[in-house]
Amino acid sequence: MTSLWQLTLGMLLVLGLMLGIAWLLKRTGRFQMAAGGGLRILGGLSMGARERVVLLQVGETQLLLGVAPGRVQTLHVLDEPLQSERGAATGLPGFADQLGRILKKEQAS
């Protein structure tokens, strides 16, 4: 009977470890499913408790999407693709700076 308990506890421990690693990978953003056609998330900003603005690349086109619970809306299709920087230490403007510049340029037009 003791070996049955050991086997059960061992299996539960392994299952819990697998779920914990999957949760951690999902939280860090390294567990994204590969999509056909070159679909990538380039950046995002939180606009409230449950609202986000996301920059998405589909092939050569970049889309700015508004994401809220139960709703995804295209806010803008970018004419000139933004360059995605992977490090803030490079001194180049980040996603938030580039988004602000584009929005200011559109308001001036």
DRENDO-995796 format. One record per residue: x, y, z of N, C-alpha, C, O in turn; residue in three letters. Coordinates in pm, 1 decimal, padded with zeros to 6 digits, always signed. Example, Ala and Ser with C-alpha at 12.3 -4.5 7.8 and 13.67 -1.06 7.14 Angstrom:
+----------+----------+----------+----------+----------+----------+----------+----------+----------+----------+----------+----------+--------+
:      n.X :      n.Y :      n.Z :     ca.X :     ca.Y :     ca.Z :      c.X :      c.Y :      c.Z :      o.X :      o.Y :      o.Z : residu :
+----------+----------+----------+----------+----------+----------+----------+----------+----------+----------+----------+----------+--------+
: +01319.0 : -00569.0 : +00780.0 : +01230.0 : -00450.0 : +00780.0 : +01320.0 : -00330.0 : +00780.0 : +01423.6 : -00331.9 : +00846.5 :    ALA :
: +01285.0 : -00225.0 : +00708.0 : +01367.0 : -00106.0 : +00714.0 : +01290.0 : +00003.0 : +00787.0 : +01340.9 : +00113.8 : +00803.9 :    SER :
+----------+----------+----------+----------+----------+----------+----------+----------+----------+----------+----------+----------+--------+
This chain:
+----------+----------+----------+----------+----------+----------+----------+----------+----------+----------+----------+----------+--------+
:      n.X :      n.Y :      n.Z :     ca.X :     ca.Y :     ca.Z :      c.X :      c.Y :      c.Z :      o.X :      o.Y :      o.Z : residu :
+----------+----------+----------+----------+----------+----------+----------+----------+----------+----------+----------+----------+--------+
: +00082.6 : -00120.2 : +00000.0 : +00000.0 : +00000.0 : +00000.0 : +00087.0 : +00126.7 : +00000.0 : +00049.1 : +00228.6 : -00057.7 :    MET :
: +00202.9 : +00119.2 : +00064.7 : +00291.2 : +00236.7 : +00068.9 : +00347.0 : +00268.6 : -00068.5 : +00360.5 : +00386.2 : -00102.2 :    THR :
: +00379.4 : +00170.1 : -00147.9 : +00432.6 : +00197.2 : -00281.0 : +00325.4 : +00258.4 : -00370.6 : +00357.8 : +00336.4 : -00460.2 :    SER :
: +00198.4 : +00224.6 : -00348.4 : +00090.1 : +00286.5 : -00424.8 : +00080.1 : +00435.0 : -00390.4 : +00061.6 : +00517.6 : -00479.8 :    LEU :
: +00092.0 : +00470.0 : -00262.9 : +00090.5 : +00610.0 : -00221.3 : +00211.1 : +00684.8 : -00278.0 : +00197.6 : +00798.5 : -00323.1 :    TRP :
: +00327.4 : +00622.8 : -00276.0 : +00447.1 : +00686.2 : -00330.1 : +00432.1 : +00711.1 : -00480.4 : +00469.3 : +00817.3 : -00530.4 :    GLN :
: +00377.8 : +00613.2 : -00551.1 : +00355.8 : +00628.6 : -00694.5 : +00257.3 : +00741.7 : -00723.1 : +00280.8 : +00823.5 : -00812.0 :    LEU :
: +00148.3 : +00746.5 : -00648.8 : +00046.8 : +00851.0 : -00667.3 : +00104.0 : +00989.2 : -00636.8 : +00083.3 : +01083.2 : -00713.5 :    THR :
: +00175.3 : +01001.9 : -00525.7 : +00234.1 : +01131.0 : -00489.7 : +00341.0 : +01173.7 : -00590.9 : +00351.8 : +01291.8 : -00623.8 :    LEU :
: +00418.5 : +01079.1 : -00639.3 : +00519.3 : +01110.2 : -00740.7 : +00456.0 : +01160.0 : -00869.5 : +00503.7 : +01256.1 : -00929.8 :    GLY :
: +00348.2 : +01094.2 : -00911.6 : +00278.8 : +01137.1 : -01033.5 : +00215.8 : +01275.1 : -01016.1 : +00220.0 : +01357.4 : -01107.6 :    MET :
: +00157.8 : +01300.3 : -00899.7 : +00099.1 : +01432.1 : -00872.8 : +00207.2 : +01539.9 : -00869.3 : +00185.1 : +01651.6 : -00916.1 :    LEU :
: +00323.3 : +01507.0 : -00814.4 : +00433.2 : +01602.9 : -00810.0 : +00480.9 : +01636.8 : -00951.2 : +00502.7 : +01753.9 : -00982.3 :    LEU :
: +00497.4 : +01536.5 : -01036.1 : +00540.6 : +01559.4 : -01174.4 : +00435.4 : +01639.9 : -01250.0 : +00470.1 : +01732.2 : -01323.7 :    VAL :
: +00308.3 : +01607.0 : -01233.4 : +00201.0 : +01681.1 : -01299.7 : +00198.3 : +01826.4 : -01252.9 : +00183.3 : +01917.4 : -01334.4 :    LEU :
: +00212.3 : +01848.6 : -01124.0 : +00215.5 : +01985.4 : -01070.7 : +00334.9 : +02063.4 : -01122.8 : +00323.4 : +02182.4 : -01152.5 :    GLY :
: +00449.0 : +01997.8 : -01134.1 : +00567.8 : +02062.7 : -01187.4 : +00547.9 : +02101.7 : -01334.0 : +00587.2 : +02211.1 : -01374.7 :    LEU :
: +00488.2 : +02014.4 : -01412.2 : +00460.4 : +02045.1 : -01552.8 : +00364.4 : +02163.8 : -01565.3 : +00386.7 : +02252.6 : -01647.6 :    MET :
: +00259.1 : +02166.0 : -01485.4 : +00163.9 : +02277.6 : -01489.3 : +00229.6 : +02407.7 : -01444.9 : +00202.4 : +02513.5 : -01501.6 :    LEU :
: +00315.2 : +02400.6 : -01344.7 : +00385.7 : +02519.5 : -01297.1 : +00478.8 : +02576.8 : -01402.8 : +00484.3 : +02698.4 : -01420.8 :    GLY :
: +00551.8 : +02491.2 : -01472.5 : +00642.1 : +02537.9 : -01577.7 : +00562.2 : +02597.4 : -01694.1 : +00601.2 : +02700.2 : -01749.4 :    ILE :
: +00450.5 : +02533.4 : -01731.8 : +00366.6 : +02586.4 : -01840.9 : +00310.7 : +02723.3 : -01803.6 : +00307.3 : +02813.4 : -01887.4 :    ALA :
: +00266.9 : +02740.1 : -01679.1 : +00214.0 : +02868.6 : -01632.9 : +00323.5 : +02974.7 : -01637.2 : +00299.6 : +03087.1 : -01681.3 :    TRP :
: +00443.5 : +02939.2 : -01591.4 : +00554.3 : +03033.7 : -01590.5 : +00592.2 : +03076.2 : -01732.2 : +00616.0 : +03194.5 : -01756.6 :    LEU :
: +00598.1 : +02981.7 : -01825.6 : +00629.9 : +03015.4 : -01963.6 : +00522.7 : +03103.8 : -02026.0 : +00554.0 : +03194.4 : -02103.2 :    LEU :
: +00397.9 : +03078.1 : -01993.3 : +00288.7 : +03160.3 : -02047.4 : +00296.5 : +03302.3 : -01991.3 : +00274.1 : +03398.5 : -02064.7 :    LYS :
: +00327.4 : +03316.6 : -01864.2 : +00336.4 : +03448.5 : -01802.1 : +00453.0 : +03530.4 : -01856.2 : +00444.0 : +03652.9 : -01863.9 :    ARG :
: +00561.8 : +03464.6 : -01893.6 : +00676.7 : +03537.0 : -01945.6 : +00666.4 : +03561.0 : -02095.5 : +00750.6 : +03631.0 : -02151.7 :    THR :
: +00565.5 : +03504.8 : -02162.0 : +00544.5 : +03529.2 : -02304.3 : +00629.4 : +03442.4 : -02394.6 : +00639.8 : +03470.7 : -02514.0 :    GLY :
: +00690.0 : +03338.7 : -02342.2 : +00775.4 : +03252.2 : -02423.8 : +00702.9 : +03127.7 : -02470.4 : +00765.4 : +03036.6 : -02524.6 :    ARG :
: +00573.5 : +03122.1 : -02450.7 : +00496.8 : +03002.8 : -02484.3 : +00393.2 : +03034.0 : -02590.8 : +00285.5 : +02974.4 : -02592.2 :    PHE :
: +00425.1 : +03127.9 : -02680.8 : +00330.4 : +03165.2 : -02785.3 : +00332.7 : +03060.1 : -02894.0 : +00438.4 : +03010.2 : -02932.6 :    GLN :
: +00214.3 : +03027.4 : -02942.6 : +00203.4 : +02929.3 : -03049.4 : +00253.4 : +02991.6 : -03179.5 : +00226.4 : +03108.3 : -03207.9 :    MET :
: +00324.8 : +02914.1 : -03256.2 : +00373.4 : +02961.9 : -03385.8 : +00255.7 : +02966.9 : -03482.6 : +00181.7 : +02869.6 : -03497.4 :    ALA :
: +00239.7 : +03080.8 : -03547.9 : +00128.8 : +03097.9 : -03641.9 : +00184.8 : +03104.0 : -03782.7 : +00294.1 : +03156.0 : -03805.0 :    ALA :
: +00110.0 : +03051.3 : -03876.4 : +00152.3 : +03056.1 : -04015.5 : +00140.8 : +03196.4 : -04070.5 : +00058.0 : +03274.6 : -04023.8 :    GLY :
: +00222.9 : +03229.7 : -04169.3 : +00213.2 : +03360.4 : -04232.7 : +00289.9 : +03470.0 : -04162.3 : +00271.7 : +03587.1 : -04196.0 :    GLY :
: +00373.8 : +03438.3 : -04067.2 : +00455.7 : +03540.4 : -04003.2 : +00379.0 : +03630.8 : -03908.7 : +00401.7 : +03751.8 : -03909.9 :    GLY :
: +00291.7 : +03579.0 : -03829.0 : +00214.8 : +03656.6 : -03732.1 : +00296.6 : +03670.7 : -03604.7 : +00334.7 : +03571.0 : -03543.5 :    LEU :
: +00324.1 : +03797.6 : -03563.9 : +00402.9 : +03822.1 : -03443.6 : +00345.1 : +03938.8 : -03365.6 : +00290.6 : +04032.7 : -03423.6 :    ARG :
: +00357.3 : +03932.4 : -03233.5 : +00322.3 : +04045.2 : -03148.2 : +00450.7 : +04122.8 : -03123.6 : +00545.6 : +04069.5 : -03065.9 :    ILE :
: +00454.2 : +04249.5 : -03167.3 : +00574.8 : +04330.4 : -03154.2 : +00580.6 : +04406.2 : -03022.8 : +00689.2 : +04432.2 : -02971.0 :    LEU :
: +00465.4 : +04441.7 : -02968.6 : +00464.1 : +04517.0 : -02843.4 : +00322.7 : +04541.0 : -02797.5 : +00226.8 : +04512.8 : -02869.4 :    GLY :
: +00310.6 : +04592.8 : -02678.2 : +00179.1 : +04621.2 : -02624.2 : +00188.1 : +04712.8 : -02504.5 : +00290.3 : +04718.4 : -02436.2 :    GLY :
: +00080.5 : +04784.3 : -02479.8 : +00070.0 : +04873.0 : -02364.7 : -00062.8 : +04850.3 : -02295.1 : -00165.1 : +04830.4 : -02360.7 :    LEU :
: -00061.8 : +04853.2 : -02164.3 : -00184.7 : +04842.9 : -02088.9 : -00248.0 : +04980.9 : -02079.6 : -00182.6 : +05076.8 : -02038.6 :    SER :
: -00374.9 : +04991.4 : -02117.6 : -00444.6 : +05119.2 : -02116.4 : -00542.3 : +05130.6 : -01999.8 : -00602.2 : +05236.2 : -01979.1 :    MET :
: -00558.1 : +05026.1 : -01926.1 : -00648.7 : +05024.1 : -01812.3 : -00640.1 : +04889.4 : -01745.7 : -00546.8 : +04812.7 : -01769.8 :    GLY :
: -00737.5 : +04860.5 : -01661.7 : -00735.3 : +04733.7 : -01589.2 : -00747.1 : +04613.8 : -01682.8 : -00683.7 : +04510.8 : -01659.7 :    ALA :
: -00827.5 : +04626.1 : -01787.6 : -00849.3 : +04511.8 : -01877.2 : -00837.6 : +04548.2 : -02024.2 : -00875.6 : +04468.9 : -02110.2 :    ARG :
: -00785.9 : +04666.4 : -02054.8 : -00772.5 : +04709.9 : -02193.2 : -00625.3 : +04719.7 : -02229.1 : -00542.6 : +04759.5 : -02147.0 :    GLU :
: -00593.1 : +04682.8 : -02353.5 : -00455.5 : +04688.3 : -02402.4 : -00453.0 : +04741.0 : -02544.6 : -00551.3 : +04729.9 : -02618.0 :    ARG :
: -00340.4 : +04798.2 : -02582.7 : -00311.3 : +04834.1 : -02720.5 : -00195.7 : +04744.2 : -02762.2 : -00093.8 : +04737.3 : -02693.3 :    VAL :
: -00211.4 : +04675.2 : -02875.0 : -00112.9 : +04576.3 : -02919.4 : -00069.6 : +04608.0 : -03061.6 : -00152.6 : +04636.9 : -03147.8 :    VAL :
: +00061.1 : +04602.3 : -03085.6 : +00115.2 : +04617.0 : -03220.5 : +00143.4 : +04477.5 : -03274.1 : +00223.0 : +04403.1 : -03216.8 :    LEU :
: +00077.7 : +04442.4 : -03384.1 : +00083.0 : +04308.6 : -03440.8 : +00140.3 : +04315.8 : -03581.8 : +00102.8 : +04403.8 : -03659.4 :    LEU :
: +00230.9 : +04224.1 : -03615.8 : +00286.1 : +04217.5 : -03749.8 : +00229.5 : +04095.1 : -03820.0 : +00241.3 : +03982.8 : -03771.0 :    GLN :
: +00167.6 : +04118.3 : -03935.8 : +00113.9 : +04010.8 : -04019.3 : +00184.4 : +04021.6 : -04153.7 : +00152.1 : +04109.1 : -04234.1 :    VAL :
: +00279.4 : +03934.3 : -04178.4 : +00359.8 : +03944.8 : -04299.7 : +00438.7 : +04073.5 : -04297.4 : +00522.3 : +04092.5 : -04209.1 :    GLY :
: +00414.4 : +04163.5 : -04392.8 : +00482.1 : +04293.3 : -04398.1 : +00396.9 : +04405.7 : -04340.3 : +00444.2 : +04518.9 : -04329.7 :    GLU :
: +00272.9 : +04377.2 : -04302.8 : +00179.7 : +04478.1 : -04253.0 : +00180.1 : +04480.5 : -04101.5 : +00182.8 : +04375.6 : -04037.1 :    THR :
: +00177.3 : +04600.0 : -04044.4 : +00167.3 : +04614.5 : -03900.2 : +00032.1 : +04676.9 : -03865.4 : -00010.2 : +04775.5 : -03925.9 :    GLN :
: -00034.0 : +04617.4 : -03767.2 : -00165.3 : +04662.8 : -03723.0 : -00159.2 : +04705.4 : -03577.8 : -00093.5 : +04640.6 : -03496.3 :    LEU :
: -00227.0 : +04813.3 : -03545.3 : -00241.8 : +04856.3 : -03407.4 : -00381.8 : +04815.1 : -03364.5 : -00480.6 : +04862.3 : -03420.8 :    LEU :
: -00390.8 : +04727.5 : -03265.3 : -00518.6 : +04672.4 : -03221.5 : -00552.3 : +04717.8 : -03080.1 : -00464.5 : +04728.6 : -02994.6 :    LEU :
: -00679.8 : +04744.0 : -03056.9 : -00731.0 : +04766.9 : -02923.3 : -00795.1 : +04638.0 : -02875.0 : -00882.3 : +04582.5 : -02941.9 :    GLY :
: -00751.8 : +04590.0 : -02758.1 : -00799.7 : +04462.2 : -02706.4 : -00867.1 : +04487.0 : -02572.2 : -00806.0 : +04541.1 : -02480.1 :    VAL :
: -00992.2 : +04447.4 : -02562.2 : -01069.9 : +04457.0 : -02438.6 : -01142.7 : +04324.2 : -02421.2 : -01150.9 : +04245.9 : -02515.7 :    ALA :
: -01194.8 : +04298.1 : -02303.9 : -01266.6 : +04171.1 : -02284.3 : -01381.3 : +04156.1 : -02383.8 : -01472.4 : +04238.7 : -02387.5 :    PRO :
: -01376.1 : +04051.2 : -02463.3 : -01480.9 : +04023.4 : -02559.3 : -01475.7 : +04105.6 : -02686.2 : -01568.2 : +04099.2 : -02767.1 :    GLY :
: -01368.1 : +04184.2 : -02706.0 : -01363.1 : +04270.0 : -02823.9 : -01219.1 : +04297.2 : -02865.6 : -01133.9 : +04328.9 : -02782.7 :    ARG :
: -01193.6 : +04284.4 : -02995.1 : -01066.0 : +04323.3 : -03055.4 : -01099.6 : +04413.2 : -03172.9 : -01178.7 : +04376.0 : -03259.6 :    VAL :
: -01038.9 : +04533.1 : -03175.8 : -01072.1 : +04629.4 : -03280.4 : -00944.1 : +04684.1 : -03342.1 : -00849.1 : +04716.4 : -03270.7 :    GLN :
: -00941.4 : +04694.4 : -03474.8 : -00827.7 : +04754.0 : -03544.4 : -00833.7 : +04905.2 : -03525.7 : -00930.6 : +04969.7 : -03565.5 :    THR :
: -00729.6 : +04960.7 : -03465.1 : -00724.6 : +05104.5 : -03443.8 : -00656.8 : +05176.3 : -03559.8 : -00696.0 : +05286.6 : -03597.8 :    LEU :
: -00553.2 : +05111.2 : -03616.2 : -00479.4 : +05175.1 : -03724.1 : -00396.9 : +05070.6 : -03799.0 : -00344.0 : +04977.3 : -03738.7 :    HIS :
: -00386.7 : +05087.0 : -03930.1 : -00295.5 : +05007.0 : -04012.4 : -00179.5 : +05098.9 : -04045.7 : -00198.9 : +05202.4 : -04109.4 :    VAL :
: -00058.8 : +05062.5 : -04003.4 : +00056.8 : +05150.1 : -04019.6 : +00106.9 : +05148.5 : -04163.8 : +00127.7 : +05042.1 : -04222.2 :    LEU :
: +00126.2 : +05269.0 : -04221.0 : +00178.8 : +05281.4 : -04356.2 : +00327.0 : +05243.2 : -04360.5 : +00371.3 : +05171.6 : -04450.3 :    ASP :
: +00402.4 : +05292.1 : -04262.2 : +00544.8 : +05261.0 : -04251.2 : +00563.7 : +05170.4 : -04129.4 : +00529.2 : +05210.2 : -04018.2 :    GLU :
: +00617.2 : +05050.4 : -04147.7 : +00636.6 : +04960.8 : -04033.4 : +00733.1 : +05019.8 : -03930.8 : +00835.2 : +05078.8 : -03966.3 :    PRO :
: +00699.7 : +05003.0 : -03805.7 : +00788.1 : +05045.1 : -03697.4 : +00897.9 : +04941.6 : -03681.3 : +00875.5 : +04822.6 : -03703.4 :    LEU :
: +01014.9 : +04986.0 : -03643.3 : +01124.3 : +04893.3 : -03615.4 : +01106.5 : +04842.8 : -03473.6 : +01080.4 : +04921.4 : -03382.5 :    GLN :
: +01120.4 : +04711.9 : -03453.8 : +01105.0 : +04656.1 : -03318.8 : +01241.5 : +04643.8 : -03255.3 : +01328.6 : +04573.1 : -03305.9 :    SER :
: +01260.0 : +04713.1 : -03143.7 : +01384.2 : +04704.1 : -03069.0 : +01363.6 : +04604.9 : -02956.5 : +01260.8 : +04607.2 : -02888.9 :    GLU :
: +01459.0 : +04519.6 : -02936.7 : +01449.1 : +04418.2 : -02831.6 : +01517.3 : +04460.0 : -02702.9 : +01513.7 : +04385.2 : -02605.2 :    ARG :
: +01579.2 : +04576.7 : -02699.5 : +01645.3 : +04618.1 : -02576.2 : +01626.4 : +04766.2 : -02553.0 : +01647.6 : +04846.7 : -02643.7 :    GLY :
: +01586.9 : +04802.8 : -02432.9 : +01569.6 : +04943.8 : -02401.1 : +01704.8 : +05011.1 : -02380.1 : +01713.5 : +05133.9 : -02383.3 :    ALA :
: +01810.1 : +04933.0 : -02358.8 : +01942.5 : +04986.8 : -02333.8 : +02009.6 : +05037.7 : -02461.4 : +02117.9 : +05095.7 : -02454.1 :    ALA :
: +01949.1 : +05017.8 : -02576.1 : +02011.0 : +05059.5 : -02701.5 : +02004.6 : +05210.1 : -02721.2 : +02077.3 : +05264.4 : -02804.4 :    THR :
: +01918.5 : +05279.1 : -02645.5 : +01904.4 : +05422.6 : -02660.7 : +01808.4 : +05461.4 : -02772.0 : +01783.8 : +05580.3 : -02792.7 :    GLY :
: +01754.4 : +05365.8 : -02843.1 : +01658.4 : +05393.0 : -02948.7 : +01519.1 : +05402.6 : -02889.1 : +01493.6 : +05343.6 : -02784.1 :    LEU :
: +01427.6 : +05475.9 : -02953.4 : +01292.6 : +05488.2 : -02898.7 : +01220.2 : +05354.0 : -02896.5 : +01233.1 : +05273.6 : -02988.8 :    PRO :
: +01144.4 : +05331.4 : -02790.8 : +01070.3 : +05207.8 : -02775.9 : +00933.0 : +05215.9 : -02839.9 : +00899.8 : +05313.6 : -02906.9 :    GLY :
: +00854.4 : +05112.8 : -02818.5 : +00721.2 : +05103.3 : -02876.6 : +00633.1 : +05220.1 : -02832.7 : +00562.7 : +05278.6 : -02915.1 :    PHE :
: +00636.1 : +05254.6 : -02704.7 : +00551.2 : +05362.0 : -02654.2 : +00587.6 : +05496.1 : -02717.9 : +00499.0 : +05574.5 : -02751.9 :    ALA :
: +00717.4 : +05523.0 : -02734.3 : +00760.9 : +05648.3 : -02796.1 : +00717.7 : +05656.0 : -02941.7 : +00668.3 : +05759.0 : -02987.5 :    ASP :
: +00736.7 : +05545.8 : -03014.3 : +00698.2 : +05544.5 : -03155.3 : +00547.6 : +05558.1 : -03171.8 : +00501.5 : +05628.0 : -03262.0 :    GLN :
: +00470.7 : +05492.6 : -03086.3 : +00324.8 : +05503.1 : -03091.5 : +00281.3 : +05646.9 : -03062.8 : +00192.7 : +05699.2 : -03130.4 :    LEU :
: +00341.9 : +05710.3 : -02964.3 : +00309.5 : +05849.0 : -02933.8 : +00339.4 : +05942.6 : -03050.2 : +00261.0 : +06032.9 : -03079.5 :    GLY :
: +00452.7 : +05921.1 : -03116.4 : +00488.0 : +06003.2 : -03232.3 : +00385.6 : +05987.6 : -03343.6 : +00344.0 : +06086.6 : -03403.9 :    ARG :
: +00344.5 : +05864.5 : -03371.5 : +00247.5 : +05840.5 : -03479.0 : +00113.5 : +05904.7 : -03446.0 : +00050.3 : +05965.4 : -03532.5 :    ILE :
: +00070.1 : +05891.4 : -03320.8 : -00058.7 : +05950.3 : -03282.4 : -00053.4 : +06103.3 : -03289.0 : -00150.7 : +06166.3 : -03330.6 :    LEU :
: +00057.7 : +06163.2 : -03249.1 : +00069.8 : +06309.4 : -03258.3 : +00069.7 : +06354.2 : -03403.5 : +00009.5 : +06456.3 : -03436.9 :    LYS :
: +00137.2 : +06277.9 : -03491.2 : +00142.3 : +06311.2 : -03633.6 : +00002.9 : +06304.5 : -03694.6 : -00032.6 : +06388.0 : -03777.8 :    LYS :
: -00077.7 : +06204.2 : -03653.0 : -00213.3 : +06192.4 : -03707.4 : -00303.1 : +06304.8 : -03656.8 : -00388.7 : +06352.4 : -03731.4 :    GLU :
: -00285.8 : +06348.3 : -03532.6 : -00368.5 : +06455.6 : -03478.8 : -00336.0 : +06587.0 : -03549.0 : -00423.8 : +06671.4 : -03567.1 :    GLN :
: -00210.1 : +06604.4 : -03588.4 : -00170.5 : +06727.7 : -03659.7 : -00224.5 : +06731.2 : -03801.5 : -00243.0 : +06839.0 : -03858.0 :    ALA :
: -00249.7 : +06615.7 : -03859.3 : -00298.3 : +06609.1 : -03999.2 : -00440.6 : +06653.9 : -04011.9 : -00495.7 : +06654.2 : -04122.0 :    SER :
+----------+----------+----------+----------+----------+----------+----------+----------+----------+----------+----------+----------+--------+
